[in-house]
Amino acid sequence: MQTTNYDHDADYLDRLINEAEAAEFLGHSIRTIQNWRVRGGGPQFIKVSKRSIRYRRRDLIEWCERLRCAHTSEAAA
């Protein structure tokens, strides 16, 4: 079984990444994650300063896990 780099590297999960890296990690545009921050419902983020936002991969993964669905009727709920 092949392991991913975050299986053994807690620093990989907790290292702060910028919004461009977070958007790439999630497969969305930077604009999309910016909208999530304004409207809510997106992954948790860290506001380092007035103009500096960072994310932890651990939070991005946890957010994705909360959105997982087994079938389409779950997604509608």
C-alpha positions as CSV (number, residue, x, y, z in Angstrom):
1,M,0.0,0.0,0.0
2,Q,1.3,3.4,-1.0
3,T,1.3,6.1,1.7
4,T,0.9,9.8,1.1
5,N,3.3,12.3,2.5
6,Y,0.8,13.5,5.1
7,D,0.6,9.9,6.6
8,H,4.0,10.4,8.2
9,D,4.5,14.2,8.3
10,A,2.3,16.0,10.9
11,D,4.1,19.2,9.9
12,Y,2.7,18.8,6.3
13,L,-0.9,18.9,7.8
14,D,-0.3,21.8,10.2
15,R,2.0,24.0,8.1
16,L,0.3,27.2,7.1
17,I,-0.3,27.7,3.3
18,N,-1.6,30.7,1.4
19,E,-4.9,30.9,-0.3
20,A,-3.5,30.1,-3.7
21,E,-2.0,26.8,-2.3
22,A,-5.3,26.1,-0.5
23,A,-7.3,26.7,-3.6
24,E,-5.1,24.3,-5.6
25,F,-5.3,21.7,-2.8
26,L,-9.1,21.9,-2.9
27,G,-9.3,22.1,-6.7
28,H,-11.2,25.4,-6.7
29,S,-10.3,29.0,-7.7
30,I,-8.9,31.5,-5.3
31,R,-12.0,33.6,-5.9
32,T,-14.2,30.7,-4.7
33,I,-12.4,30.3,-1.4
34,Q,-12.4,34.1,-0.9
35,N,-16.2,34.0,-1.4
36,W,-16.5,31.2,1.2
37,R,-14.6,33.3,3.7
38,V,-17.0,36.2,3.2
39,R,-20.2,34.2,3.1
40,G,-19.3,31.4,5.4
41,G,-19.5,27.7,4.9
42,G,-15.9,27.2,3.8
43,P,-13.0,25.7,5.6
44,Q,-11.5,27.3,8.7
45,F,-8.8,29.9,8.0
46,I,-6.3,31.9,10.0
47,K,-6.1,35.6,9.7
48,V,-2.5,36.4,10.2
49,S,-2.9,40.1,9.5
50,K,-5.4,42.4,7.9
51,R,-4.4,41.2,4.4
52,S,-2.8,37.9,5.1
53,I,-4.9,34.7,5.2
54,R,-3.5,31.2,5.8
55,Y,-5.0,27.7,5.9
56,R,-3.9,24.4,7.4
57,R,-4.2,21.3,5.2
58,R,-5.6,19.5,8.2
59,D,-8.5,22.0,8.3
60,L,-9.0,21.7,4.5
61,I,-9.2,17.9,4.8
62,E,-11.5,18.0,7.8
63,W,-13.8,20.4,5.9
64,C,-13.9,18.1,2.9
65,E,-14.7,15.1,5.1
66,R,-17.7,16.9,6.6
67,L,-19.0,17.4,3.0
68,R,-18.7,13.7,2.0
69,C,-21.9,12.0,0.9
70,A,-22.7,8.4,0.2
71,H,-25.6,9.2,-2.2
72,T,-27.3,12.1,-3.8
73,S,-30.2,12.4,-1.4
74,E,-27.6,13.2,1.4
75,A,-26.3,16.1,-0.7
76,A,-29.7,17.7,-0.8
77,A,-30.2,17.7,2.9
